[in-house]
Structure formats: C-alpha cells, structure tokens
Amino acid sequence: MNTKQQLATGFLALVIVGSVTFMPVSAGQKDSTAAAPRAQATTIATLNTAAPLNAAELPQDQVKDLTYN
C-alpha cells in the first residue's frame, strides 16, 4: 500500500473504533437528555400503517418470479 492508502486506512480504522467506543452499553439504556420524537415521525408511522397489519399473503399467481429477470 502506498502512503495515501495507509493514511486513509488508519483514519477509517480510527473512525470505526471511535464509533464503537461511543455506543451505549445496551440497547435498552436511554439517555435522559434525548430529544422528544418529532411530529413528522408520527405522520410517517400513520402512513405506514394504512395497510392492514394482518394482511393475507398474495396468491402464487400474483407473485412475480424474480429468479430469472
């Protein structure tokens, strides 16, 4: 590797190690200073739940076969 590649690799390694270092210990651990959810998120959630949650699967004749494009 040349010098530029070594510098880029070292920098990316530091970014990765730094991001892992600042991750929370567990997913359930919440920060008390976290921002409240935005109103836009509830709008998107409403749009996503327009379809019934327990929709039946499509019949096989309506499913497109993606094996051979």
Buried (B, 14 or more C-beta within 10 A) or exposed (E): EEEEEEEEEEEEEEEEEEEEEEEEEEEEEEEEEEEEEEEEEEEEEEEEEEEEEEEEEEEEEEEEEEEEE
